[in-house]
Structures are given as C-alpha cells and as structure tokens.
Amino acid sequence: MNRRRDNGQMGYKVSYEQADKIFEKLSETYEIWAPKRFKGKGRYSQTDLIRYDRVCRAEDIEYREKSDMPAKEVLSPITQSLFYFTEDEYIESKATSKKLLIFMRPCDIHAQHHQERIYLGNGGFEDLYYKRMNEKVKIVMMECTEGWDTCFCVSMGTNKADGYAAAVRFGDGELLFDVEDQDLAPYFEKMEENGFKPDYIEENEISLTVPEIPDKDVLTKLKSHPMWQEYNGRCISCGACTVACSTCTCFTTTDIIYNENSNVGERKRTTASCQVEGFDQMAGGMAFRHTAGDRMRYKVLHKFHDYKARFKDYHMCVGCGRCIDRCPEFISIVATVNKMAKAIDEITGTES
C-alpha cells in the first residue's frame, strides 16, 4: 500500500501501459485534454501543428515541444455557438456533461488565472459560457524544466505554479505523478509509490525587465513615441500573435441565419484581434487606431501596463512566447518591451 506523505499528497510511478488504463477509467468521468500533434497540419509545407485536443492515451500527449496554440482554447475555443434562436425563443448551447482534466504547463496555468479575472471577476460580471466550463476543470501540470528559445516565463514570474490537481513528468517508458487532489487518488491505487515533486525552469535563453511607467505624463508621451512607427512597416496586422496568445480574451459575436428559414439561426462567438484593422471601429465609422503601429502600441501597453494598473497584481503576459513563434514577420515581444524601456528612459531623462 502507498504511504501518504505528511501533507496528504501522493506520488506514483506508472508505465505508459498503466497510464493508459488510468486514462480509460478517468474518461468515464473526465474529458482529458492535452497538447496533441497533428501531422502535416502546420502552416508551412510538411510541418506539424500542436494544439489542444481530447486524448485517450498518454502517448497522444505531445510533451517534447511547446504547443502552437494555448490551453485556453479548451475553455474559450476560437469559435463557439452561444445559443440557437427562432422568432419566439432561444436555447442555450450545451456544454459537456463531463468534468475536464487539462494538461497544462505552468505558464498556461497562470494564463488561466488571468482569463478567470477577465471572464469571472471583471467589475462583477460573469461570463456564463466560460464559467460553466471553468467550474469543471482540474489541472494536471506538465513539468517544464528547459523551455524553448522564445520563452521568457522566468522574467514574468510564471515559471512555477501551484494549486494543481496533479503534476506529471514524462520519461522514457514511465510517467511520474504528484497527485494533490484526493478525487484523483483512487485512480492510482496499487501503483508504485514514488516521491516525485516537479522541478521548474530557473533561467530562459531570453529575458526582459518590464519597465515601470511612473505617471500619466510619461504614459502620454510614450504613446506618441516614434518607436511605434517602426511597426507600420513590419507588422502586417494578421492577428496571429493574439490568436496564439494564452491570455487574450477579445471576441466578436455574429448571428448566423439559416438559409432554410430566415427566422432561425444561432449566435456564435469568435476570437477577435486588436491587431486587425477595423477591430476598434464603432458605429458611424469612428476608429481610434489607424495604423499597425497604433495597434501594436495598444497591445503591448495592455499586456505590460494597463492590466496590472487595473487589477493591481501581475502583468497580463505570462512569457509563453507563442506570439514570437507565430509571427510571420519575426516580431519579438521581448525586443519590443526592451525598446519600450529605452523609450521610457529617454522620456524621463534616465537614459545611461
């Protein structure tokens, strides 16, 4: 029998075959979501795509590479039906009846906390469609000790996470689990005991220091700084960075009218991007950000100033680096923030 640690947690070592049997039992209660490789589905010829999907076996989980798309698409997919309507009534779309067990890296766990702040704690408003999924979630943290050349989670303080239901280390022929949620413990009965606790990356290949904007006057001058004009010639306003971002929450809604009956249809919610021209357009044609540089400024300041200024805790960016990976123009958010820091030094007269 496994011996329980003093803190009530349990550690286990299981083979992939044993893990598959555990997954089979878990699937009776949970949908299991994890990064999965889709061969030949990448954006370039003969490349793969790694994104979140339901898995049935441990071998289906892609742990050796960072996923191209974030874990957020499980709870807030790129497109989803909200409700169906006729001229007389509407019916809400159905959510899964099962609980959700989602494999995430530490940065994505932090990103989910930011998502919760937007969808569930934003001025007292709760998004029904996010809430009904979020309340079903248990997280399995995927140990991440090396990272990739576009990660900067250490700089953002998101390289470590807690509060997970379980943590896992993938090895050759075996998996190590740290099970903290007692709802999951019965699935590991009779498995070999192990004292596994996850390790974390301590240093990335790239880093940044988010500059402090001391007052509104500096912020106003920063918004008109010429550094943003560079992106008028570089950014193509495709929105790939924000779709791949693990913390972006913008969306648009569209009513789809069925051809068979113009009084019947559905309302869909689709991911939107502040980087795409026309995103900020209002009734009457009024718009606020007319150039790619204006839109880049808006995104960067939101991630590295506005969110923290509003919620008084952390910057919105979690340093996953997916925006760098997905940008067809090779724009680095790290380089952009470092340029912003230099611009602030120029404004405040502290440039060395």
Disulfide bonds with the S-S distance in Angstrom:
none
